[in-house]
Amino acid sequence: MRETRRSVRKRRERLGNRMALVGVTFVVISLAVVVNFRGAELRKKDLSYQMREESLTKLLDQEKERAEELEEERIYIQTKEYIEKVAKEKLGLVNPDEILLKPER
């Protein structure tokens, strides 16, 4: 009888060990699936962030070029040449030494 009790006890222990092993395996596989899923989401986010960074970098370069052009225009507007041009085009003024010829109609 002792041997049967021992064998029953051993079977129960083995069954308990197997159940524990199955439980641990299930948990590890579940964690692996979750980590893989989250990793895929993070890779997608990273890709979208990289694309956004590239577009913002291009926009920044364009704005720097525009700022340079505006600075050049600001400097040009302060020149005597620009002032004379605007005076002739918009106000119809001429220099004292210029002769104004009007075409006949």
MOPAC internal coordinates of N, CA, C and O (Angstrom, degrees):
PM7 1SCF
backbone

  N    0.0000 0     0.00 0     0.00 0    0    0    0
  C    1.4138 1     0.00 0     0.00 0    1    0    0
  C    1.5250 1   112.83 1     0.00 0    2    1    0
  O    1.2310 1   121.80 1   143.96 1    3    2    1
  N    1.2966 1   114.15 1   -36.04 1    3    2    1
  C    1.4598 1   118.17 1   178.52 1    5    3    2
  C    1.5126 1   111.63 1   -60.48 1    6    5    3
  O    1.2310 1   121.41 1   139.59 1    7    6    5
  N    1.2906 1   114.91 1   -40.41 1    7    6    5
  C    1.4539 1   118.66 1  -177.84 1    9    7    6
  C    1.5245 1   110.88 1   -68.94 1   10    9    7
  O    1.2310 1   119.11 1   145.44 1   11   10    9
  N    1.2507 1   119.30 1   -34.56 1   11   10    9
  C    1.4575 1   120.62 1   178.73 1   13   11   10
  C    1.5229 1   110.13 1   -70.44 1   14   13   11
  O    1.2310 1   120.64 1   142.43 1   15   14   13
  N    1.3408 1   116.37 1   -37.57 1   15   14   13
  C    1.4611 1   118.79 1   177.45 1   17   15   14
  C    1.5251 1   110.07 1   -65.22 1   18   17   15
  O    1.2310 1   121.56 1   140.06 1   19   18   17
  N    1.3277 1   114.63 1   -39.94 1   19   18   17
  C    1.4691 1   118.39 1   178.85 1   21   19   18
  C    1.5325 1   110.52 1   -65.74 1   22   21   19
  O    1.2310 1   120.78 1   137.08 1   23   22   21
  N    1.2950 1   116.11 1   -42.92 1   23   22   21
  C    1.4632 1   119.02 1  -179.31 1   25   23   22
  C    1.5371 1   110.64 1   -66.22 1   26   25   23
  O    1.2310 1   120.32 1   142.66 1   27   26   25
  N    1.3329 1   117.00 1   -37.34 1   27   26   25
  C    1.4652 1   120.24 1   177.37 1   29   27   26
  C    1.5174 1   109.05 1   -65.88 1   30   29   27
  O    1.2310 1   120.77 1   137.37 1   31   30   29
  N    1.3230 1   116.13 1   -42.63 1   31   30   29
  C    1.4584 1   121.04 1   179.68 1   33   31   30
  C    1.5331 1   110.01 1   -63.59 1   34   33   31
  O    1.2310 1   120.62 1   138.09 1   35   34   33
  N    1.3365 1   116.42 1   -41.91 1   35   34   33
  C    1.4598 1   120.26 1   179.52 1   37   35   34
  C    1.5324 1   110.66 1   -64.56 1   38   37   35
  O    1.2310 1   120.82 1   140.26 1   39   38   37
  N    1.3212 1   116.03 1   -39.74 1   39   38   37
  C    1.4624 1   119.34 1   178.63 1   41   39   38
  C    1.5328 1   110.49 1   -63.71 1   42   41   39
  O    1.2310 1   120.98 1   137.73 1   43   42   41
  N    1.3077 1   115.72 1   -42.27 1   43   42   41
  C    1.4631 1   119.85 1   178.32 1   45   43   42
  C    1.5291 1   110.39 1   -63.30 1   46   45   43
  O    1.2310 1   120.48 1   137.73 1   47   46   45
  N    1.3105 1   116.70 1   -42.27 1   47   46   45
  C    1.4602 1   120.51 1   178.73 1   49   47   46
  C    1.5301 1   110.67 1   -63.20 1   50   49   47
  O    1.2310 1   121.07 1   136.64 1   51   50   49
  N    1.3419 1   115.55 1   -43.36 1   51   50   49
  C    1.4607 1   119.43 1   178.69 1   53   51   50
  C    1.5288 1   110.64 1   -63.01 1   54   53   51
  O    1.2310 1   121.11 1   137.04 1   55   54   53
  N    1.3302 1   115.49 1   -42.96 1   55   54   53
  C    1.4594 1   119.97 1   178.73 1   57   55   54
  C    1.5312 1   109.85 1   -62.87 1   58   57   55
  O    1.2310 1   120.69 1   136.80 1   59   58   57
  N    1.3147 1   116.29 1   -43.20 1   59   58   57
  C    1.4680 1   120.56 1   177.82 1   61   59   58
  C    1.5172 1   111.02 1   -62.76 1   62   61   59
  O    1.2310 1   120.15 1   138.75 1   63   62   61
  N    1.3262 1   117.33 1   -41.25 1   63   62   61
  C    1.4603 1   120.95 1   178.13 1   65   63   62
  C    1.5297 1   110.91 1   -64.67 1   66   65   63
  O    1.2310 1   121.01 1   139.03 1   67   66   65
  N    1.3155 1   115.67 1   -40.97 1   67   66   65
  C    1.4695 1   119.20 1   179.26 1   69   67   66
  C    1.5267 1   110.84 1   -65.30 1   70   69   67
  O    1.2310 1   120.95 1   137.78 1   71   70   69
  N    1.3364 1   115.78 1   -42.22 1   71   70   69
  C    1.4702 1   119.45 1   178.76 1   73   71   70
  C    1.5220 1   110.63 1   -63.06 1   74   73   71
  O    1.2310 1   120.13 1   139.63 1   75   74   73
  N    1.3178 1   117.36 1   -40.37 1   75   74   73
  C    1.4561 1   121.09 1   177.70 1   77   75   74
  C    1.5271 1   110.21 1   -63.75 1   78   77   75
  O    1.2310 1   120.59 1   137.68 1   79   78   77
  N    1.3233 1   116.47 1   -42.32 1   79   78   77
  C    1.4564 1   121.58 1   179.10 1   81   79   78
  C    1.5280 1   110.69 1   -63.80 1   82   81   79
  O    1.2310 1   120.47 1   137.29 1   83   82   81
  N    1.3255 1   116.71 1   -42.71 1   83   82   81
  C    1.4619 1   120.75 1   177.35 1   85   83   82
  C    1.5272 1   109.93 1   -63.68 1   86   85   83
  O    1.2310 1   120.17 1   137.67 1   87   86   85
  N    1.3218 1   117.29 1   -42.33 1   87   86   85
  C    1.4659 1   121.02 1   179.31 1   89   87   86
  C    1.5263 1   111.62 1   -62.66 1   90   89   87
  O    1.2310 1   120.59 1   134.39 1   91   90   89
  N    1.3237 1   116.48 1   -45.61 1   91   90   89
  C    1.4666 1   120.32 1   179.64 1   93   91   90
  C    1.5312 1   109.91 1   -64.40 1   94   93   91
  O    1.2310 1   120.29 1   138.51 1   95   94   93
  N    1.3201 1   117.06 1   -41.49 1   95   94   93
  C    1.4645 1   121.04 1   178.50 1   97   95   94
  C    1.5239 1   110.65 1   -61.62 1   98   97   95
  O    1.2310 1   120.35 1   136.44 1   99   98   97
  N    1.3196 1   116.95 1   -43.56 1   99   98   97
  C    1.4592 1   121.43 1   178.29 1  101   99   98
  C    1.5263 1   111.06 1   -60.57 1  102  101   99
  O    1.2310 1   120.46 1   135.54 1  103  102  101
  N    1.3124 1   116.72 1   -44.46 1  103  102  101
  C    1.4697 1   120.64 1   179.99 1  105  103  102
  C    1.5297 1   110.40 1   -63.13 1  106  105  103
  O    1.2310 1   120.13 1   135.64 1  107  106  105
  N    1.3169 1   117.36 1   -44.36 1  107  106  105
  C    1.4650 1   120.96 1  -179.18 1  109  107  106
  C    1.5253 1   110.75 1   -63.73 1  110  109  107
  O    1.2310 1   120.19 1   136.24 1  111  110  109
  N    1.3295 1   117.25 1   -43.76 1  111  110  109
  C    1.4637 1   120.57 1   178.83 1  113  111  110
  C    1.5246 1   110.34 1   -64.57 1  114  113  111
  O    1.2310 1   120.48 1   138.80 1  115  114  113
  N    1.3251 1   116.69 1   -41.20 1  115  114  113
  C    1.4675 1   120.23 1   178.08 1  117  115  114
  C    1.5220 1   110.96 1   -60.80 1  118  117  115
  O    1.2310 1   120.53 1   135.32 1  119  118  117
  N    1.3190 1   116.58 1   -44.68 1  119  118  117
  C    1.4609 1   120.29 1   178.04 1  121  119  118
  C    1.5259 1   111.36 1   -62.32 1  122  121  119
  O    1.2310 1   120.37 1   139.75 1  123  122  121
  N    1.3233 1   116.90 1   -40.25 1  123  122  121
  C    1.4617 1   120.41 1   179.38 1  125  123  122
  C    1.5224 1   110.75 1   -62.85 1  126  125  123
  O    1.2310 1   120.18 1   138.44 1  127  126  125
  N    1.3299 1   117.26 1   -41.56 1  127  126  125
  C    1.4632 1   121.12 1   179.52 1  129  127  126
  C    1.5275 1   110.15 1   -65.46 1  130  129  127
  O    1.2310 1   120.27 1   134.78 1  131  130  129
  N    1.3188 1   117.09 1   -45.22 1  131  130  129
  C    1.4683 1   120.83 1  -179.39 1  133  131  130
  C    1.5261 1   110.40 1   -63.52 1  134  133  131
  O    1.2310 1   119.96 1   135.32 1  135  134  133
  N    1.3231 1   117.67 1   -44.68 1  135  134  133
  C    1.4642 1   121.11 1   180.00 1  137  135  134
  C    1.5267 1   110.20 1   -63.02 1  138  137  135
  O    1.2310 1   120.06 1   138.80 1  139  138  137
  N    1.3105 1   117.48 1   -41.20 1  139  138  137
  C    1.4647 1   121.01 1   178.82 1  141  139  138
  C    1.5236 1   110.78 1   -64.47 1  142  141  139
  O    1.2310 1   120.10 1   137.21 1  143  142  141
  N    1.3263 1   117.42 1   -42.79 1  143  142  141
  C    1.4628 1   121.83 1   179.28 1  145  143  142
  C    1.5226 1   110.63 1   -62.84 1  146  145  143
  O    1.2310 1   120.43 1   132.18 1  147  146  145
  N    1.3255 1   116.78 1   -47.82 1  147  146  145
  C    1.4692 1   121.17 1   179.48 1  149  147  146
  C    1.5278 1   110.95 1   -64.79 1  150  149  147
  O    1.2310 1   120.69 1   143.81 1  151  150  149
  N    1.3094 1   116.29 1   -36.19 1  151  150  149
  C    1.4693 1   120.27 1   178.00 1  153  151  150
  C    1.5168 1   111.18 1   -63.32 1  154  153  151
  O    1.2310 1   120.38 1   140.08 1  155  154  153
  N    1.3292 1   116.88 1   -39.92 1  155  154  153
  C    1.4664 1   120.77 1   178.12 1  157  155  154
  C    1.5281 1   110.16 1   -64.39 1  158  157  155
  O    1.2310 1   120.28 1   138.65 1  159  158  157
  N    1.3232 1   117.08 1   -41.35 1  159  158  157
  C    1.4647 1   120.44 1   177.83 1  161  159  158
  C    1.5247 1   110.33 1   -62.60 1  162  161  159
  O    1.2310 1   120.46 1   136.99 1  163  162  161
  N    1.3184 1   116.72 1   -43.01 1  163  162  161
  C    1.4668 1   120.26 1   179.86 1  165  163  162
  C    1.5262 1   111.48 1   -65.33 1  166  165  163
  O    1.2310 1   120.15 1   143.39 1  167  166  165
  N    1.3138 1   117.32 1   -36.61 1  167  166  165
  C    1.4728 1   119.93 1   177.56 1  169  167  166
  C    1.5342 1   110.30 1   -64.60 1  170  169  167
  O    1.2310 1   120.42 1   139.60 1  171  170  169
  N    1.3386 1   116.80 1   -40.40 1  171  170  169
  C    1.4609 1   120.21 1   177.84 1  173  171  170
  C    1.5277 1   110.36 1   -63.57 1  174  173  171
  O    1.2310 1   120.35 1   135.76 1  175  174  173
  N    1.3262 1   116.93 1   -44.24 1  175  174  173
  C    1.4635 1   120.50 1   178.24 1  177  175  174
  C    1.5192 1   110.63 1   -62.01 1  178  177  175
  O    1.2310 1   120.70 1   137.65 1  179  178  177
  N    1.3185 1   116.26 1   -42.35 1  179  178  177
  C    1.4624 1   120.68 1  -179.77 1  181  179  178
  C    1.5217 1   110.17 1   -61.58 1  182  181  179
  O    1.2310 1   120.25 1   137.61 1  183  182  181
  N    1.3151 1   117.13 1   -42.39 1  183  182  181
  C    1.4603 1   121.07 1   178.88 1  185  183  182
  C    1.5231 1   110.84 1   -62.99 1  186  185  183
  O    1.2310 1   120.40 1   136.01 1  187  186  185
  N    1.3312 1   116.85 1   -43.99 1  187  186  185
  C    1.4704 1   119.35 1   179.47 1  189  187  186
  C    1.5335 1   110.33 1   -65.75 1  190  189  187
  O    1.2310 1   120.08 1   142.45 1  191  190  189
  N    1.3259 1   117.45 1   -37.55 1  191  190  189
  C    1.4625 1   120.26 1   177.35 1  193  191  190
  C    1.5254 1   111.13 1   -66.08 1  194  193  191
  O    1.2310 1   120.00 1   141.68 1  195  194  193
  N    1.3228 1   117.61 1   -38.32 1  195  194  193
  C    1.4634 1   120.26 1   177.94 1  197  195  194
  C    1.5220 1   110.79 1   -64.95 1  198  197  195
  O    1.2310 1   120.57 1   138.20 1  199  198  197
  N    1.3263 1   116.52 1   -41.80 1  199  198  197
  C    1.4660 1   119.93 1   178.34 1  201  199  198
  C    1.5265 1   110.49 1   -64.15 1  202  201  199
  O    1.2310 1   120.45 1   138.62 1  203  202  201
  N    1.3140 1   116.75 1   -41.38 1  203  202  201
  C    1.4607 1   120.60 1   179.00 1  205  203  202
  C    1.5225 1   110.72 1   -65.61 1  206  205  203
  O    1.2310 1   120.60 1   139.81 1  207  206  205
  N    1.3257 1   116.46 1   -40.19 1  207  206  205
  C    1.4593 1   120.61 1   178.65 1  209  207  206
  C    1.5295 1   110.55 1   -62.29 1  210  209  207
  O    1.2310 1   120.26 1   137.80 1  211  210  209
  N    1.3316 1   117.12 1   -42.20 1  211  210  209
  C    1.4613 1   120.64 1   178.41 1  213  211  210
  C    1.5240 1   111.30 1   -62.75 1  214  213  211
  O    1.2310 1   120.53 1   135.86 1  215  214  213
  N    1.3341 1   116.59 1   -44.14 1  215  214  213
  C    1.4649 1   119.15 1  -179.31 1  217  215  214
  C    1.5288 1   110.58 1   -66.28 1  218  217  215
  O    1.2310 1   120.11 1   141.25 1  219  218  217
  N    1.3285 1   117.39 1   -38.75 1  219  218  217
  C    1.4618 1   119.98 1   178.24 1  221  219  218
  C    1.5242 1   111.38 1   -68.33 1  222  221  219
  O    1.2310 1   120.37 1   145.58 1  223  222  221
  N    1.3319 1   116.90 1   -34.42 1  223  222  221
  C    1.4618 1   120.30 1   177.21 1  225  223  222
  C    1.5258 1   109.95 1   -65.11 1  226  225  223
  O    1.2310 1   120.42 1   136.70 1  227  226  225
  N    1.3380 1   116.80 1   -43.30 1  227  226  225
  C    1.4653 1   120.52 1   177.03 1  229  227  226
  C    1.5227 1   110.55 1   -61.90 1  230  229  227
  O    1.2310 1   120.56 1   136.64 1  231  230  229
  N    1.3250 1   116.54 1   -43.36 1  231  230  229
  C    1.4613 1   120.77 1   179.24 1  233  231  230
  C    1.5182 1   110.62 1   -62.58 1  234  233  231
  O    1.2310 1   120.33 1   139.61 1  235  234  233
  N    1.3269 1   116.98 1   -40.39 1  235  234  233
  C    1.4577 1   121.03 1   178.47 1  237  235  234
  C    1.5245 1   110.72 1   -62.92 1  238  237  235
  O    1.2310 1   120.17 1   137.24 1  239  238  237
  N    1.3298 1   117.28 1   -42.76 1  239  238  237
  C    1.4643 1   120.97 1   177.75 1  241  239  238
  C    1.5320 1   111.07 1   -62.32 1  242  241  239
  O    1.2310 1   120.55 1   137.75 1  243  242  241
  N    1.3223 1   116.55 1   -42.25 1  243  242  241
  C    1.4651 1   120.29 1   178.22 1  245  243  242
  C    1.5232 1   110.83 1   -62.31 1  246  245  243
  O    1.2310 1   120.56 1   137.55 1  247  246  245
  N    1.3143 1   116.53 1   -42.45 1  247  246  245
  C    1.4633 1   120.24 1  -179.90 1  249  247  246
  C    1.5237 1   111.71 1   -67.41 1  250  249  247
  O    1.2310 1   120.07 1   145.77 1  251  250  249
  N    1.3256 1   117.47 1   -34.23 1  251  250  249
  C    1.4686 1   120.10 1   176.19 1  253  251  250
  C    1.5269 1   110.26 1   -65.61 1  254  253  251
  O    1.2310 1   120.59 1   137.81 1  255  254  253
  N    1.3520 1   116.49 1   -42.19 1  255  254  253
  C    1.4580 1   120.14 1   177.08 1  257  255  254
  C    1.5235 1   110.75 1   -62.32 1  258  257  255
  O    1.2310 1   120.75 1   137.59 1  259  258  257
  N    1.3100 1   116.17 1   -42.41 1  259  258  257
  C    1.4637 1   120.92 1   179.11 1  261  259  258
  C    1.5241 1   110.59 1   -63.41 1  262  261  259
  O    1.2310 1   120.59 1   139.72 1  263  262  261
  N    1.3311 1   116.48 1   -40.28 1  263  262  261
  C    1.4685 1   120.14 1   178.18 1  265  263  262
  C    1.5283 1   110.95 1   -63.24 1  266  265  263
  O    1.2310 1   120.57 1   140.95 1  267  266  265
  N    1.3355 1   116.52 1   -39.05 1  267  266  265
  C    1.4676 1   120.16 1   177.39 1  269  267  266
  C    1.5263 1   110.61 1   -64.54 1  270  269  267
  O    1.2310 1   120.55 1   136.64 1  271  270  269
  N    1.3366 1   116.55 1   -43.36 1  271  270  269
  C    1.4665 1   120.26 1   178.59 1  273  271  270
  C    1.5237 1   110.80 1   -62.35 1  274  273  271
  O    1.2310 1   120.36 1   137.67 1  275  274  273
  N    1.3271 1   116.92 1   -42.33 1  275  274  273
  C    1.4656 1   120.15 1   178.93 1  277  275  274
  C    1.5196 1   111.60 1   -65.03 1  278  277  275
  O    1.2310 1   120.67 1   142.96 1  279  278  277
  N    1.3138 1   116.32 1   -37.04 1  279  278  277
  C    1.4654 1   119.93 1   178.01 1  281  279  278
  C    1.5313 1   110.45 1   -65.96 1  282  281  279
  O    1.2310 1   120.51 1   138.53 1  283  282  281
  N    1.3444 1   116.63 1   -41.47 1  283  282  281
  C    1.4659 1   120.33 1   176.70 1  285  283  282
  C    1.5266 1   110.39 1   -62.94 1  286  285  283
  O    1.2310 1   120.47 1   138.76 1  287  286  285
  N    1.3276 1   116.70 1   -41.24 1  287  286  285
  C    1.4615 1   120.34 1   178.76 1  289  287  286
  C    1.5253 1   110.93 1   -66.12 1  290  289  287
  O    1.2310 1   120.33 1   141.08 1  291  290  289
  N    1.3301 1   116.97 1   -38.92 1  291  290  289
  C    1.4674 1   120.16 1   177.98 1  293  291  290
  C    1.5294 1   110.73 1   -61.34 1  294  293  291
  O    1.2310 1   120.91 1   139.07 1  295  294  293
  N    1.3092 1   115.87 1   -40.93 1  295  294  293
  C    1.4645 1   119.91 1   179.05 1  297  295  294
  C    1.5291 1   109.85 1   -67.69 1  298  297  295
  O    1.2310 1   120.06 1   138.62 1  299  298  297
  N    1.3404 1   117.50 1   -41.38 1  299  298  297
  C    1.4661 1   121.55 1   179.89 1  301  299  298
  C    1.5273 1   111.17 1   -64.19 1  302  301  299
  O    1.2310 1   120.51 1   141.23 1  303  302  301
  N    1.3301 1   116.62 1   -38.77 1  303  302  301
  C    1.4666 1   120.27 1  -179.14 1  305  303  302
  C    1.5194 1   111.20 1   -61.85 1  306  305  303
  O    1.2310 1   119.68 1   153.10 1  307  306  305
  N    1.2980 1   118.22 1   -26.90 1  307  306  305
  C    1.4648 1   121.78 1  -178.59 1  309  307  306
  C    1.5313 1   112.85 1   -84.15 1  310  309  307
  O    1.2310 1   119.73 1   177.42 1  311  310  309
  N    1.3296 1   118.13 1    -2.58 1  311  310  309
  C    1.4593 1   120.47 1  -178.09 1  313  311  310
  C    1.5314 1   110.98 1   -84.71 1  314  313  311
  O    1.2310 1   121.48 1   -21.76 1  315  314  313
  N    1.3239 1   114.77 1   158.24 1  315  314  313
  C    1.4550 1   121.57 1   178.95 1  317  315  314
  C    1.5271 1   110.46 1   -66.49 1  318  317  315
  O    1.2310 1   120.58 1   144.54 1  319  318  317
  N    1.3104 1   116.49 1   -35.46 1  319  318  317
  C    1.4691 1   121.94 1   179.55 1  321  319  318
  C    1.5301 1   110.50 1   -57.76 1  322  321  319
  O    1.2310 1   119.90 1   134.52 1  323  322  321
  N    1.3231 1   117.80 1   -45.48 1  323  322  321
  C    1.4664 1   121.75 1  -179.18 1  325  323  322
  C    1.5264 1   110.24 1   -66.11 1  326  325  323
  O    1.2310 1   120.40 1   137.68 1  327  326  325
  N    1.3025 1   116.85 1   -42.32 1  327  326  325
  C    1.4676 1   120.72 1  -178.72 1  329  327  326
  C    1.5290 1   109.84 1   -61.54 1  330  329  327
  O    1.2310 1   120.31 1   136.49 1  331  330  329
  N    1.3385 1   117.02 1   -43.51 1  331  330  329
  C    1.4570 1   120.67 1   178.24 1  333  331  330
  C    1.5259 1   111.14 1   -64.23 1  334  333  331
  O    1.2310 1   120.13 1   138.56 1  335  334  333
  N    1.2905 1   117.36 1   -41.44 1  335  334  333
  C    1.4631 1   122.12 1  -179.96 1  337  335  334
  C    1.5209 1   110.31 1   -60.44 1  338  337  335
  O    1.2310 1   120.27 1   132.30 1  339  338  337
  N    1.3248 1   117.10 1   -47.70 1  339  338  337
  C    1.4668 1   120.96 1  -179.43 1  341  339  338
  C    1.5241 1   110.11 1   -65.48 1  342  341  339
  O    1.2310 1   120.31 1   140.00 1  343  342  341
  N    1.3289 1   117.01 1   -40.00 1  343  342  341
  C    1.4648 1   120.17 1   179.72 1  345  343  342
  C    1.5256 1   110.60 1   -62.43 1  346  345  343
  O    1.2310 1   119.82 1   140.85 1  347  346  345
  N    1.3201 1   117.96 1   -39.15 1  347  346  345
  C    1.4641 1   120.89 1   179.63 1  349  347  346
  C    1.5274 1   111.35 1   -72.34 1  350  349  347
  O    1.2310 1   120.11 1   133.33 1  351  350  349
  N    1.3260 1   117.39 1   -46.67 1  351  350  349
  C    1.4614 1   121.11 1  -174.50 1  353  351  350
  C    1.5225 1   112.89 1   -72.24 1  354  353  351
  O    1.2310 1   120.25 1   133.18 1  355  354  353
  N    1.2983 1   117.12 1   -46.82 1  355  354  353
  C    1.4598 1   119.49 1  -171.51 1  357  355  354
  C    1.5259 1   113.18 1   -95.25 1  358  357  355
  O    1.2310 1   120.52 1   146.17 1  359  358  357
  N    1.3203 1   116.61 1   -33.83 1  359  358  357
  C    1.4657 1   118.68 1  -176.15 1  361  359  358
  C    1.5327 1   112.69 1  -103.38 1  362  361  359
  O    1.2310 1   120.41 1   167.20 1  363  362  361
  N    1.3423 1   116.81 1   -12.80 1  363  362  361
  C    1.4670 1   120.00 1   178.84 1  365  363  362
  C    1.5148 1   113.10 1    74.63 1  366  365  363
  O    1.2310 1   119.32 1  -161.37 1  367  366  365
  N    1.2917 1   118.91 1    18.63 1  367  366  365
  C    1.4593 1   122.29 1  -179.86 1  369  367  366
  C    1.5193 1   110.20 1   -81.08 1  370  369  367
  O    1.2310 1   121.27 1   -24.18 1  371  370  369
  N    1.3406 1   115.17 1   155.82 1  371  370  369
  C    1.4564 1   121.31 1   177.16 1  373  371  370
  C    1.5208 1   108.80 1  -133.76 1  374  373  371
  O    1.2310 1   120.75 1   -18.76 1  375  374  373
  N    1.3036 1   116.17 1   161.24 1  375  374  373
  C    1.4630 1   120.72 1   175.08 1  377  375  374
  C    1.5268 1   108.73 1   -73.59 1  378  377  375
  O    1.2310 1   120.41 1   -24.64 1  379  378  377
  N    1.3313 1   116.83 1   155.36 1  379  378  377
  C    1.4724 1   118.95 1  -178.81 1  381  379  378
  C    1.5342 1   113.16 1   -61.07 1  382  381  379
  O    1.2310 1   119.22 1   150.00 1  383  382  381
  N    1.3031 1   119.09 1   -30.00 1  383  382  381
  C    1.4637 1   121.16 1  -176.97 1  385  383  382
  C    1.5281 1   112.85 1   -90.89 1  386  385  383
  O    1.2310 1   119.10 1  -176.23 1  387  386  385
  N    1.3241 1   119.32 1     3.77 1  387  386  385
  C    1.4612 1   122.44 1  -179.82 1  389  387  386
  C    1.5215 1   110.52 1   -94.18 1  390  389  387
  O    1.2310 1   121.03 1   -34.85 1  391  390  389
  N    1.3106 1   115.64 1   145.15 1  391  390  389
  C    1.4626 1   121.45 1   176.65 1  393  391  390
  C    1.5207 1   106.51 1  -106.90 1  394  393  391
  O    1.2310 1   120.85 1   -49.60 1  395  394  393
  N    1.2938 1   115.98 1   130.40 1  395  394  393
  C    1.4440 1   122.29 1  -177.67 1  397  395  394
  C    1.5123 1   109.49 1   -97.58 1  398  397  395
  O    1.2310 1   119.87 1   -59.22 1  399  398  397
  N    1.3187 1   117.85 1   120.78 1  399  398  397
  C    1.4564 1   122.53 1   177.79 1  401  399  398
  C    1.5178 1   108.42 1  -110.63 1  402  401  399
  O    1.2310 1   121.97 1   -51.16 1  403  402  401
  N    1.3286 1   113.84 1   128.84 1  403  402  401
  C    1.4524 1   118.76 1   178.28 1  405  403  402
  C    1.5152 1   107.99 1  -108.48 1  406  405  403
  O    1.2310 1   120.11 1   -44.01 1  407  406  405
  N    1.3311 1   117.40 1   135.99 1  407  406  405
  C    1.4641 1   119.00 1   178.94 1  409  407  406
  C    1.5241 1   110.67 1   -73.63 1  410  409  407
  O    1.2310 1   121.67 1   -31.61 1  411  410  409
  N    1.3377 1   114.41 1   148.39 1  411  410  409
  C    1.4600 1   118.50 1   177.84 1  413  411  410
  C    1.5015 1   110.13 1   -79.52 1  414  413  411
  O    1.2310 1   121.92 1   -29.63 1  415  414  413
  N    1.3338 1   113.93 1   150.37 1  415  414  413
  C    1.4539 1   118.53 1   179.61 1  417  415  414
  C    1.4627 1   111.46 1  -106.52 1  418  417  415
  O    1.2310 1   120.10 1   180.00 1  419  418  417

